[in-house]
Every structure is written in C-alpha cells, then in structure tokens.
Amino acid sequence: MSSVQVTSCATSEAALLQLLRTHRRLLVLTGAGISTASGIPDYRDDDGVRRGRLPIQGTEFRAHEAARRRYWARSMVGWPRLALARPNAAHEALARLQRAGRIDTILTQNVDGLHQQAGSDPVIELHGSIHAVRCLACARPTTRADVQRRLEQANPAFVGLDAASLPDGDVQLEPDADAAFEVPVCEHCGGMLQPDVVFFGDGVPAARNAIAEQAVRQADAVLVVGTSLMVLSGFRFARMAAESGKPVAAINRGLTRADALLAVKSADSAELLLPRLAADLLDSHAA
C-alpha cells in the first residue's frame, strides 16, 4: 500500500475531514499522546524513543516484594494527580463525533478512563483501567480510590510527597525511598493486589483481543490519534486494517510505526485539530 503523508497543513486537515465524511464506521485508535493536554505525560518522544527507564514488568511485579513496594509507593504518590485529570478538547471532540454517529468505536491503549469521562461509548480499553484493582488470588475487585485510602493510612510519610510525574500515575522517587513501604493486600483473602491493567511484558487478555479484532473488522476506516504504535498490541490493529484494504489515517506529532501504511497524517495537536474537524463536520451539516 502506498503512503500519502502530509503533515500540519490544510491539505491533511481536508483529507481527514473527507475521511470522516465518507466513512461512517470509523474506528479511532488512541494512545498516550491524546492525554498529554490533560496533564498526563506520555511515554515516547517525537522519534518514538521511550523516555526514562522501563516500567515494571508484570512478571517482576508478581515475583518480587521489592518490585511491588516500588510500584505501589510510586503509584500512591502519583495517583492523586491522575485521579484529578479531566478530558481535554480532543477527548470531548471524539465523544461529540461518536454521539453524532460519525465514530463507531474507540479503541484505546490508555488506562486513564478519560474517554469515558468525556462521554464516549463504546470504548474498548485494550490495556485495562488504572481505576480498578483486583486480587490475583480470589479475583475480588476493588477501586483504586479505595486502595489509595488504605495506602495513605499505612504509609503517612508518603502523603503529599513531591515527585516528578511519569505516565499513568507513576512518579520518580529516589532509589530505596520505598524500603519501608507497606504494600496493600486483599482485605478479603490476604492475596496479592494488582492494578487491573496489562503490565509491560504481559499479554492483552484473549477475550479483549477478540472484541478489539471484531471492532476493526466491522470498521470501514481507522483513525490513529496520539500514539506512535511502537507497541505491537496497538500497531497490529492498524496493520490489520491496512491489510484488508481499509484506509488508515493518523493525528500524531511524531513518527509512528504505521507511517508506511497511512493514507494521510497530520502532526497538528489533537486537542486543536479534532475540535476543528468536529465543528466543520457537524456544525456545517446542521446548517
């Protein structure tokens, strides 16, 4: 498939508007870049290179108490900022387009829940939700807010600690700062608690993958927003659409793994471009 990429110009905006006009079963695939305007840092620079050190791996979290202390200490400090994050204009524009029947499904790699807060439905959370926690022993669910309350009661020295924000409610703490941190356990059975997200190194649950694949099959085009697609779990859906002959477009400020597959690409900020597209499509139609 040939690539026709034009960035940050009226031509790409017009092409994206035409995509929205002519494809009524559009699937939108979003990533961390759509939430940066809400104050949540993203993972990669404009060249698609990961910033900072690798996050905790799922196997590491489950195998080592020290890894769990590190995760929960950093999460406890960072969670209040993430919990206060609100949808930005990009989330709101997508919700408006979805309510108007111009978007079929939103498939997000994000775990922040901002699409749902903006009113989008349906939303497939490929990597789960940071707002939920489950017990690995008895599968009992609880809310992240309830776990935060328990964390603060058990670790008062960490309450209000100042630290640099990282993606998904993580923060930067000094090495060994968490040596005495008390890790929460399930109140029901004493089992290990894990945020209900797909950790790095873990796979997306098969049932969730099947739902996402079905949504891509039902779509007639894919719009990628705010993701470099460097992680295979997201990239494969863009590749799946392109291989079946469906147009794939992107709004992303830097490189993406799918650049060779794209029919059109804009490097404009999603929180500026998407509201313009929604207004042009819906307000002009209403008039």
C-alpha positions in Angstrom: 0.0 0.0 0.0 1.4 3.4 -0.9 1.8 6.1 1.7 0.5 9.6 1.2 1.5 11.7 4.2 1.1 15.4 4.6 1.7 17.0 8.0 0.4 20.1 9.7 -1.3 21.8 6.7 -4.7 22.5 5.3 -4.3 19.6 2.9 -4.1 17.0 5.6 -6.9 18.6 7.5 -9.1 18.5 4.5 -8.2 14.9 3.8 -9.1 13.9 7.4 -12.4 15.8 7.1 -13.2 13.8 4.0 -12.3 10.6 5.8 -14.9 11.4 8.5 -17.5 12.4 5.9 -17.2 9.2 3.8 -16.6 6.5 6.5 -19.4 6.2 8.9 -18.0 3.1 10.7 -14.8 4.7 11.8 -12.7 3.1 14.5 -10.4 5.5 16.4 -7.3 4.0 18.0 -5.8 6.3 20.7 -2.7 6.4 22.8 -0.9 8.4 25.5 -0.5 11.5 23.3 -4.2 12.3 23.4 -4.0 12.7 27.2 -0.9 14.9 27.5 -3.1 18.0 27.3 -4.9 16.7 30.4 -1.6 16.7 32.3 -0.7 13.1 31.9 2.9 12.6 30.5 3.4 10.3 27.5 5.9 7.5 27.0 7.9 8.5 23.9 9.5 11.4 22.2 8.7 12.5 18.6 11.1 9.9 17.2 9.2 7.1 19.0 12.0 6.6 21.5 11.0 5.7 25.1 11.8 8.3 27.7 13.4 7.2 31.0 13.8 3.7 32.4 11.5 0.8 31.5 8.3 0.4 33.7 7.9 -2.5 36.0 7.3 -5.8 34.1 4.3 -7.9 35.1 6.4 -10.9 35.9 8.7 -8.7 38.1 5.7 -7.3 40.0 4.2 -10.7 40.8 7.5 -12.4 41.7 9.2 -9.8 43.9 8.0 -8.0 47.0 10.6 -5.2 46.3 9.0 -4.6 42.9 5.6 -4.4 44.4 6.9 -1.9 47.0 8.4 0.2 44.2 5.2 0.1 42.2 2.7 0.9 45.0 4.9 3.6 46.6 5.3 5.5 43.3 1.6 4.9 42.4 0.5 6.2 45.8 2.3 9.5 45.3 1.2 9.9 41.6 -2.4 8.7 41.9 -3.9 11.9 43.2 -2.7 13.8 40.1 -4.0 11.2 37.8 -7.4 11.0 39.6 -7.8 14.8 39.1 -7.1 14.6 35.4 -10.0 15.6 33.2 -10.8 15.1 29.5 -9.3 17.7 27.1 -10.8 19.1 23.9 -9.6 16.1 21.9 -11.5 13.6 24.1 -14.5 15.8 24.0 -14.4 16.2 20.2 -14.2 12.4 19.8 -17.2 12.0 22.2 -19.2 14.5 20.2 -18.4 12.8 16.9 -19.3 9.4 18.4 -22.6 10.7 19.7 -23.4 12.0 16.2 -22.8 8.6 14.7 -19.5 9.6 12.9 -17.4 7.3 15.0 -18.3 3.7 15.6 -15.8 2.6 18.3 -12.9 4.0 20.3 -10.1 1.5 20.9 -7.7 3.0 23.4 -4.3 1.9 24.7 -4.8 4.3 27.6 -5.8 3.3 31.1 -6.8 6.7 32.3 -10.6 6.5 31.6 -10.7 10.0 30.1 -12.7 8.9 27.0 -15.5 7.6 29.2 -15.4 10.8 31.3 -15.9 12.7 28.1 -18.9 10.6 27.3 -17.6 8.2 24.7 -19.4 4.9 24.3 -18.4 2.2 23.4 -14.8 2.4 24.4 -12.5 -0.7 24.4 -9.8 -0.4 26.9 -7.1 -2.6 25.4 -4.7 -2.3 28.4 -7.4 -2.2 31.1 -8.2 0.6 33.6 -5.9 2.2 36.2 -9.0 3.0 38.2 -9.6 -0.7 39.1 -7.7 -3.2 41.2 -8.1 -6.9 41.5 -6.9 -9.7 43.8 -4.8 -12.3 42.0 -5.9 -15.0 44.5 -9.6 -14.6 44.7 -10.3 -12.2 41.8 -12.2 -9.9 44.1 -12.3 -6.4 42.5 -11.9 -3.1 44.3 -11.5 0.5 43.3 -8.1 2.2 43.0 -9.6 5.1 45.1 -10.2 2.6 48.0 -6.7 1.2 47.7 -5.4 4.8 47.8 -7.2 5.4 51.1 -5.6 2.3 52.6 -2.1 3.2 51.2 -2.3 6.6 52.8 -3.3 5.2 56.2 -0.5 2.7 56.2 2.2 5.0 54.7 1.6 8.5 56.1 5.2 9.6 55.3 4.4 9.4 51.6 1.2 11.5 51.7 1.7 14.8 49.7 5.3 13.8 48.7 6.6 16.0 45.9 7.9 14.0 42.9 8.1 14.4 39.1 5.2 12.9 37.2 5.5 10.0 34.9 2.9 8.3 32.6 -0.2 6.6 34.1 0.1 8.0 37.6 3.7 6.9 38.1 6.3 9.3 39.7 10.1 9.5 40.0 11.3 8.6 43.5 14.8 8.3 44.9 16.3 4.7 44.9 15.4 2.8 48.1 12.9 5.5 49.1 10.3 2.8 49.4 12.4 0.4 51.6 9.9 0.6 54.5 6.7 1.0 52.3 3.8 -1.2 53.3 2.2 -3.0 50.3 -1.6 -3.5 50.4 -3.1 -6.9 50.2 -6.7 -8.1 49.6 -8.9 -7.4 52.5 -11.0 -10.5 51.7 -8.3 -13.2 51.5 -4.9 -11.5 52.0 -3.9 -12.2 48.4 -1.8 -10.1 46.1 -3.4 -6.9 44.7 -2.6 -5.8 41.1 -3.9 -2.8 39.2 -6.4 -4.1 36.6 -4.0 -3.1 33.7 -1.8 -5.0 31.3 1.7 -4.6 32.6 4.6 -4.3 30.2 5.6 -7.9 29.3 2.1 -9.3 29.8 -0.4 -10.0 27.0 -3.8 -8.5 26.4 -6.5 -10.9 27.6 -7.7 -13.1 24.7 -11.3 -12.2 25.1 -10.5 -8.5 25.0 -8.3 -9.0 21.9 -11.2 -10.8 20.2 -13.5 -7.9 20.9 -11.0 -5.4 19.5 -10.3 -7.5 16.4 -14.1 -7.7 15.7 -14.3 -3.9 16.0 -11.6 -3.5 13.5 -13.3 -6.0 11.1 -16.5 -4.1 11.4 -14.9 -0.7 10.8 -14.5 0.8 7.3 -11.5 3.0 8.3 -9.2 3.6 11.2 -8.0 6.9 12.6 -4.9 6.7 14.9 -4.7 9.6 17.5 -1.8 10.3 19.8 0.2 7.1 19.6 3.5 6.1 17.9 2.1 2.5 17.8 5.6 1.2 18.8 3.9 -1.5 21.0 2.7 -4.4 18.9 -0.6 -4.7 20.8 -1.7 -1.4 19.2 0.2 -1.5 15.9 -1.3 -4.8 14.8 -4.8 -3.3 14.6 -3.6 -0.6 12.2 -1.8 -3.2 10.2 -4.9 -5.5 10.2 -7.0 -2.7 8.8 -4.5 -1.7 6.1 -4.0 -5.4 5.0 -7.8 -5.6 4.5 -7.7 -2.5 2.3 -9.2 -0.1 4.8 -7.8 3.5 4.9 -5.7 4.2 7.9 -5.0 7.9 8.9 -3.2 9.4 11.9 -3.0 12.5 14.0 0.3 12.3 15.8 3.1 14.8 16.3 5.9 12.4 15.6 6.9 9.2 13.9 4.6 6.1 14.1 5.3 2.5 13.4 2.5 2.6 10.9 3.7 5.5 8.8 4.2 3.4 5.7 0.5 2.3 6.0 -1.0 5.7 6.3 -3.2 7.3 3.7 -2.9 10.7 5.4 -1.2 12.0 8.5 -1.3 15.3 10.5 1.3 16.4 13.1 -1.2 19.0 14.5 -2.1 18.8 18.2 -5.1 16.5 18.6 -6.7 18.9 21.1 -6.7 21.6 18.4 -7.3 19.6 15.3 -10.1 17.3 16.4 -12.4 20.1 17.6 -12.0 21.8 14.3 -12.8 18.6 12.4 -15.9 18.0 14.6 -17.1 21.6 14.1 -16.6 21.5 10.3 -18.4 18.2 10.0 -21.2 18.6 12.5 -21.9 22.4 12.5 -21.8 22.7 8.7 -24.1 19.7 8.4 -26.6 21.2 10.9 -26.5 24.5 9.0 
